Amino acid sequence: MFEERQRWVPCYLKTSFWAGTSTTQRSESINAFFDLFVHSKTSLKQFVEQYGCALKFKAEKEFQADAESFSKLVPCVSKFPMEKQMQGIYTMAKFKEFRDEVVGKLYCDIIQWDGGKIYHVKEEVKITEDFYKTVYFIVEYDSGLCECKCSC
């Protein structure tokens, strides 16, 4: 019966529209976004109309973020030229994410070095706003191939 499901399932579901159904956990942010516009009782016609509203809403939010990025400046946390460059390219929200990564690398220490090929690295990883976890990695660098391998 399961093998033949493509024949019998459609007759039970042909009158159902699944607007209220969520996708996998990986897509929680997009589910939350569409929850503003559709619900379990939304018809297909309403969904199409609301989809247009959702796209318009998203475009407006992006425009506001761009405008805010041009009028305000998030300060750099380092003197790295790369950070200064990204400050001028990214939106404020994306630059804050990048800046958090830079801060994470500032608190990354080499605790052992084996002649230039293998590095034992300790990093303080931000778990929540108030909690950091110490994580240890082994990074192997092959200068001949210009490759890095990490145990992370």
N, C-alpha and C positions, 0 to 999 in steps of 0.2 A: 504494500500500500504506500509506504514512504517513497519507494522508487517511482511511483506514478503520481506523485504529489502535484506536478505541473499540470495535470489534467483535472484534478478535483478541487484543489485549493482556490483557484480563481472564482469558481462559482459561489464560494462562501464569502469571498472578499470583494467581489466586483462592485458592491454598493458602498464600500467603506473607503474613506479618505483618511490617511494616517497623519494628519497635521500635528496632533498632540504627542506623537511618538518621538522619543529621543533616540539619537544615534549612540555610538559607543562613547565611552568615557573620555577618549582622546579629544572628542569634539565638544566638551562641556561649554566652552566659551561661545561657540556658534549656537548651541542649543539655548543658552541663556539669552543670547541676542534675539533669536527668533521667538522666544517665549514672550517678548514684548509685543509681538505682532500676531501670533496665531495661538490657538488653543485646541483642545480635543474636539470641539464642536464646530470648528472652522470648516466651511465648505471649500470645494476646489476653486470655485469662482472667487470667494473671499480671499483664499490663499494667494491667488494670482494678483489680486488688487493689493493685498498687504505686502506681498513680496516687493512690489514697486515702491511702496512706502518705506519698506525696510532698507532698500538700496539707497533711496533718497536720504533717509536718516543717517545711514552710514557715511555717505558722501559728505553730508553737512558736518558730521563729527570730525571727519578727516580734514575738511576745510578749516574748521575751528582750530584743530590741533596745529595745522600749518601756520595759520595766522598768529597763534600764540607763540609758536616757535620763532617767528620773525620778530616779534615784539619783546620777547623775554629771553634771557640767557641763563642757562644752568651753569654754575661754575665748575671748572675742572678740578679734579682732586690731585692731579699730578702735573709734572712739567713735561710729560711725554708729548712730542709733536703730534703723534697719532691721535691722542685724545683731543687735542685742540682742533685737529682737522675734522674729527667726527662731530665735534660740538657745532661746527658750521654746516654739516651735511644732514645730520639726523634731526627728526622732530624731537621735542622735549622728552616725550615719553620713551622713545627708543634710545635717546642719548643717556637718560637716567639708567636704563638697563645696561648699556655699554659701560657707563661709569661704575656701576656696581661690579661688573666683571673686572675692571681695572683695579678697583679697591681690593677685590679678591686676590688678584695677582700680586699686589703690593704686600699682602700678608702670606705669601707663599715662600717658604724657606727651603733651601737645599740643605739637607741635614747630613748627607754623605755623598762624596764624589769619588768615583772609581776611575781615575785617569782620563776623564774626558768622554767616556762612552756611556756610563751608567750613572744616573743621578737618583738619589733617594730624596723625595720631596715631601714636605709637610705643608698642608694647606688648611686654613680655617674656613670652613664652608658655612655660609649663612643658611640656617634652616628656617628660622622665623625671625621676626624683628629683634627679638631679645636672645636668641639661642644660636650659638655657633658650634659646629662639630669639627674636631680635628680628624683629618683624613690623610693617609699616607699613600704615596704613589711611587712606582719605580718607572723612570723615564729612560729609555735607551735611545741613544743618538748614533746613527751610522753616517759619518761624514762623507764616506765614499758614495753612498746612494742619496745623501741629503734627506734622510728619513728619520722620523721619530716614532717610537712605539711607547705607549703608555699603558700601565696596568689599570688605569681608571676605567 
